[in-house]
Amino acid sequence: MFNLLTAMPTDPILGLLAKYREDNHPQKVDLGVGVYKDESGHTPILSCVKKAEQFRLDSESTKVYISPAGSNDFNRLISELAFGKESPAILANRVRTLSTPGGTGALRVAAEFIKRCNANSVLWVSDPTWGNHAALFEAAGITVKTYPYYNYDTKSLKFDEMITALTTIDRNDFVLFHACCHNPSGMDLNQQQWDQVIELTQQQGFTPLIDMAYQGFGEGVDEDVYGVRKMASSVNNMILCSSCSKNFGLYRERIGACSIIGENAAASDVAFSVLLYVVRCIYSMPPAHGAAIVETILGSQTLKQEWLSELSQMRNRINGNRAMLVDKLKEIGVKQNFDFITQQKGMFSFLGITPTQVKQLQTQNSIYMVDSSRISIAGIGNDNVDYLAQSIANIL
């Protein structure tokens, strides 16, 4: 039976990582993998996480299963972090949240939930979007289509085209928005644009699904959820998928959350029962360790302040890297305008070069990025920015 299978293609980013590790070039640069790195190229464990882990080690008394929904404290605290403690939706008891194996797990749970809402629903995603979005939802049997979002030529949003496209979407469909730090473009909606999108969502009646993988990496923990909070207070139904991988540095602990908002408390209870059934059919019970770390941090005023400080340091480093690369390109005389990089937010940006030039950087300079020229800003540092900028200048 297995002989009938056909090999699947390697994920392009994981394939890049393998090539990077095998490369012996002393100045090689990894701009492919979307994980935070410090100046030395290391992805550290946050100090607040270490303290929360020690607390868990000292206080944990059993390894018995937790419920399919996960920890009540984690679910409450992560909901308040996203929607705000005074959220009208929370105060009206319309929010239901469960923990998931990472943000990817939250999206897959959402996909199966959508399938049970309406088997014929279409999910609309931005063009471009995270490379795994379409595969996750198509694996659940959902049709995925795209709406205009990023203009590769002008390095800006196709906002008018986006709005026009959204006016054609059926009320039975779902539309995926990025909360902040759009992956892969780094181009976010501003508050005025969010207001227009939310007004249109109300008019059209489709259900928004917001993917939030980078809360705190754009402008700040509260600033990055403007769209999430206003959407939650404006629509009858909504799904939010969030991740703790980046902002807590808990990549391998695989902790995320899926939240749903119903029209009222009773409708939310029914929807949540379906969500729990979905979880039972996929993985039965969520992992506990990552959630315990997050709830310990968010539940402690001291640890939460320490987390906010460490998160601010990561955000400032990424923003500094954006400015540093643009300044270096100008300094060495590159005529092409790269100022758009400093106007974007989060981990990623399109460099705006061709696939051929991307290949040149890899073969000639051991600089690794995906063919679209999406780069991970965290891979830039003081020790490689000169080499990177000069290499870009050479291929231009």
C-alpha positions in Angstrom: 0.0 0.0 0.0 2.7 2.5 0.9 4.3 1.9 -2.5 1.4 3.8 -4.1 2.4 7.0 -2.4 4.1 9.9 -4.1 6.7 11.9 -2.2 5.5 15.4 -1.1 7.7 18.5 -1.8 9.9 19.7 1.0 8.7 22.9 2.7 10.7 25.7 1.1 11.7 27.3 4.4 12.7 24.1 6.0 14.6 23.2 2.9 16.5 26.5 3.1 17.4 25.8 6.7 18.9 22.5 5.8 21.0 24.1 3.1 22.1 26.9 5.4 23.3 24.4 8.0 25.3 22.5 5.5 27.0 25.7 4.1 30.5 26.2 5.4 30.8 29.8 4.2 32.2 31.9 7.2 29.8 34.8 6.5 26.6 32.9 5.7 23.4 34.7 6.6 20.0 33.0 7.4 17.1 35.3 6.5 14.7 32.5 5.9 13.4 31.1 9.2 10.9 33.2 11.0 12.2 33.0 14.6 13.5 35.8 16.8 17.3 35.9 17.1 19.4 38.1 19.3 22.6 39.9 18.2 24.6 36.7 18.4 22.1 34.8 16.2 20.7 32.9 19.2 17.1 32.4 20.1 17.1 32.9 23.9 14.7 31.7 26.6 13.2 34.8 28.2 14.1 35.5 31.8 10.4 35.6 32.8 9.9 32.2 31.1 12.8 30.7 33.1 11.2 32.0 36.4 7.7 30.7 35.4 9.2 27.3 34.5 10.9 27.0 37.9 7.7 27.9 39.6 5.9 25.2 37.6 8.7 22.7 38.4 8.3 23.4 42.1 4.5 23.5 42.2 3.3 20.8 39.7 2.0 17.8 41.5 0.5 15.6 38.7 0.8 14.8 35.0 -2.8 13.8 34.6 -4.8 15.0 31.6 -6.2 18.4 31.6 -9.6 19.1 29.9 -10.0 19.4 26.1 -10.3 23.1 26.6 -7.1 23.3 28.6 -6.4 25.5 31.6 -9.2 27.9 32.6 -6.7 30.4 33.9 -4.7 30.4 30.7 -7.9 30.7 28.6 -9.1 33.7 30.6 -5.7 35.5 30.7 -4.9 35.0 27.0 -8.5 36.2 26.1 -8.0 39.3 28.2 -4.6 39.9 26.6 -6.1 39.8 23.1 -9.5 41.4 23.6 -8.9 43.6 26.7 -10.2 43.1 30.2 -13.0 45.5 29.6 -13.9 44.1 26.2 -17.7 44.4 25.6 -17.6 40.9 24.2 -16.0 39.5 27.4 -18.3 41.5 29.7 -21.3 40.2 27.8 -20.0 36.6 28.3 -19.8 36.0 24.5 -16.1 34.9 24.3 -15.1 31.2 24.5 -11.4 30.2 24.4 -9.5 27.0 24.4 -5.7 26.3 24.3 -4.2 24.5 21.3 -0.9 23.0 20.2 0.5 26.3 18.9 -1.0 28.9 16.6 -1.0 26.3 13.7 -3.1 24.0 15.9 -5.5 26.9 16.6 -5.9 27.4 12.8 -6.6 23.8 12.2 -9.2 23.6 14.9 -10.8 26.7 13.4 -10.7 25.0 10.0 -12.6 22.0 11.3 -15.0 24.3 13.2 -15.7 26.3 10.0 -16.4 23.0 8.1 -19.1 22.2 10.7 -20.6 25.7 10.5 -21.0 25.4 6.7 -19.4 22.7 4.6 -19.7 24.9 1.5 -18.0 28.0 3.0 -15.2 29.6 1.2 -12.2 31.0 3.2 -10.7 34.2 1.8 -7.1 35.0 2.6 -4.9 37.9 1.6 -2.6 37.8 -1.4 0.0 37.0 -0.2 -0.5 35.3 3.1 1.5 32.9 5.3 2.5 29.9 3.2 0.7 27.3 5.3 -2.7 29.0 5.5 -4.1 27.5 2.4 -2.8 24.0 3.1 -4.2 24.0 6.6 -7.8 24.9 5.5 -7.7 22.9 2.3 -6.8 19.8 4.4 -10.1 20.3 6.2 -11.9 20.3 2.9 -12.5 24.1 2.8 -12.2 26.0 -0.5 -9.6 28.8 -0.2 -9.6 32.0 -2.4 -7.6 35.2 -2.2 -8.4 38.9 -2.0 -5.9 41.6 -3.1 -3.6 42.9 -0.4 0.1 43.7 -1.3 1.4 45.6 -4.3 4.9 44.2 -5.1 5.7 47.1 -7.4 4.9 50.0 -5.1 5.7 48.1 -1.9 2.3 49.2 -0.4 -1.2 47.9 0.3 -3.7 47.4 -2.5 -6.3 48.8 -0.1 -8.8 50.1 -2.5 -8.7 46.8 -4.4 -9.0 44.9 -1.2 -12.1 46.8 -0.2 -13.7 46.3 -3.6 -13.0 42.5 -3.3 -14.5 42.3 0.2 -17.8 43.8 -1.1 -18.3 40.7 -3.3 -17.9 38.1 -0.5 -20.9 36.1 0.5 -22.3 36.4 4.0 -21.8 32.6 4.4 -18.1 32.9 3.8 -15.1 33.5 6.2 -12.4 36.1 5.7 -8.9 35.7 7.3 -7.2 38.9 8.4 -3.7 39.3 10.0 -4.0 41.1 13.3 -0.6 42.7 13.0 2.9 42.1 11.5 1.6 40.7 8.3 3.4 37.6 7.2 5.0 37.7 4.7 4.8 41.4 3.7 5.1 43.3 6.9 2.5 45.7 5.7 -0.3 46.3 8.2 -3.7 48.0 8.1 -3.6 51.3 9.9 -6.5 52.2 12.3 -8.5 54.1 9.7 -8.2 51.2 7.3 -9.2 48.7 10.0 -12.3 50.9 10.6 -13.3 50.6 7.0 -12.7 46.9 7.0 -14.8 46.4 10.1 -17.6 48.6 8.8 -17.6 46.5 5.6 -17.6 43.3 7.6 -20.7 44.4 9.4 -22.4 45.3 6.1 -21.5 42.1 4.2 -22.2 39.8 7.1 -19.3 37.4 6.5 -17.4 36.0 9.5 -13.9 37.3 10.2 -11.2 35.0 11.3 -8.2 36.9 12.6 -4.8 35.2 12.8 -2.6 36.8 15.5 0.9 35.3 15.7 2.9 38.4 16.6 1.1 40.5 19.3 3.6 42.9 20.7 6.1 42.7 17.8 4.6 45.6 15.8 4.0 48.7 18.0 3.1 47.2 21.3 0.9 44.7 23.0 -2.2 46.9 23.1 -1.5 48.8 19.9 -1.2 45.6 17.9 -4.7 44.5 18.7 -6.7 47.6 17.6 -8.4 45.7 14.8 -9.0 42.6 17.0 -10.7 44.6 19.8 -12.8 46.8 17.5 -13.8 43.8 15.4 -14.8 41.9 18.5 -17.0 44.7 19.7 -18.6 45.3 16.3 -19.7 41.9 14.9 -22.0 39.1 16.0 -19.6 36.2 15.2 -15.8 36.0 15.0 -12.9 33.6 15.4 -9.4 34.6 16.7 -6.4 32.3 16.5 -3.4 33.3 18.5 0.1 32.1 19.2 2.5 32.3 22.1 5.5 31.1 20.1 7.0 34.5 19.2 6.0 36.9 21.9 6.8 34.5 24.7 9.6 32.7 22.8 7.8 29.4 23.4 8.4 28.0 19.9 8.9 24.3 20.8 6.3 24.3 23.6 3.5 24.6 21.0 1.0 26.8 22.8 -1.7 28.8 21.1 -5.4 29.6 21.5 -8.6 29.6 19.5 -11.3 32.0 20.6 -14.8 32.3 19.2 -17.4 35.0 19.8 -21.1 34.2 19.4 -24.0 36.6 19.1 -24.9 36.0 22.8 -23.9 33.7 25.6 -26.2 30.9 24.7 -25.0 30.9 21.0 -21.4 30.9 22.2 -22.0 27.9 24.4 -23.4 25.9 21.5 -20.5 27.0 19.3 -18.0 26.1 22.0 -19.5 22.6 22.3 -18.8 22.1 18.6 -15.2 23.5 19.1 -14.6 21.0 21.9 -15.9 18.1 19.8 -13.5 19.2 17.0 -10.6 19.1 19.6 -11.7 15.7 20.8 -11.5 14.3 17.2 -8.1 15.8 16.5 -5.8 15.5 19.5 -8.2 15.0 22.5 -6.3 17.0 25.1 -3.9 19.9 24.7 -0.4 20.1 26.1 -0.2 21.8 29.4 3.4 23.0 29.9 3.4 26.0 27.7 0.0 27.2 28.9 1.2 26.9 32.5 4.2 29.2 31.7 2.1 31.8 30.0 -0.6 31.8 32.7 2.1 32.1 35.4 3.6 35.1 33.7 0.3 36.9 32.9 -1.1 36.1 36.4 1.9 37.8 38.1 2.2 41.5 38.0 6.0 41.3 38.4 6.5 38.6 35.8 4.1 40.3 33.4 6.1 43.6 33.6 9.3 41.7 33.1 7.7 40.0 30.0 6.6 43.3 28.6 10.1 44.7 29.0 11.7 41.7 27.3 9.2 41.8 24.5 9.9 45.5 24.0 13.6 44.7 23.7 12.9 42.2 21.0 10.5 44.6 19.1 13.0 47.4 19.3 15.8 45.2 18.0 13.8 44.2 15.0 12.8 47.8 14.3 16.4 48.8 14.7 17.5 46.2 12.2 15.1 47.6 9.6 16.6 51.0 9.9 20.1 49.7 10.1 19.8 47.8 6.8 18.2 50.7 5.0 20.8 53.2 6.3 23.6 50.8 5.2 22.3 50.5 1.7 22.1 54.2 1.4 25.6 54.6 2.8 27.2 52.4 0.2 25.4 54.2 -2.6 22.5 52.0 -3.6 20.1 54.1 -5.7 17.1 51.9 -5.3 14.7 53.1 -2.6 14.4 50.7 0.3 12.7 53.1 2.7 9.6 50.9 2.6 11.4 48.4 4.9 11.3 50.9 7.8 7.5 51.5 7.3 6.7 47.8 7.8 6.2 46.0 11.0 7.1 42.7 12.6 9.5 39.9 11.6 9.2 40.0 7.8 9.7 42.1 4.7 9.9 41.5 1.0 13.2 42.8 -0.2 11.8 43.4 -3.7 14.3 41.6 -5.8 13.8 38.9 -8.4 14.0 35.1 -7.8 17.1 35.1 -10.0 18.7 37.7 -7.7 17.7 35.7 -4.7 19.4 32.7 -6.2 22.5 34.8 -6.8 22.7 35.8 -3.2 22.5 32.2 -2.1 25.0 30.7 -4.6 27.5 33.6 -4.6 27.2 35.0 -1.0 25.6 32.2 1.1 22.7 34.5 2.0 19.5 32.5 2.3 15.9 33.7 1.8 12.9 32.3 0.0 12.4 32.9 -3.7 9.8 35.6 -3.1 12.6 37.7 -1.4 10.8 37.6 1.9 13.4 38.1 4.6 13.4 37.6 8.4 14.5 40.9 9.8 15.7 39.2 13.0 18.5 37.5 11.0 20.2 40.9 10.5 22.8 42.0 13.0 25.8 44.4 13.4 28.1 41.6 12.4 26.5 40.8 9.1 24.7 44.0 7.9 27.8 45.3 6.0 28.2 42.0 4.2 24.5 41.8 3.5 24.1 45.3 2.2 27.2 45.0 -0.1 26.0 41.7 -1.4 22.6 43.2 -2.2 24.3 46.2 -3.9 26.4 43.8 -6.0 23.4 41.8 -7.4 21.5 45.0 -8.1 
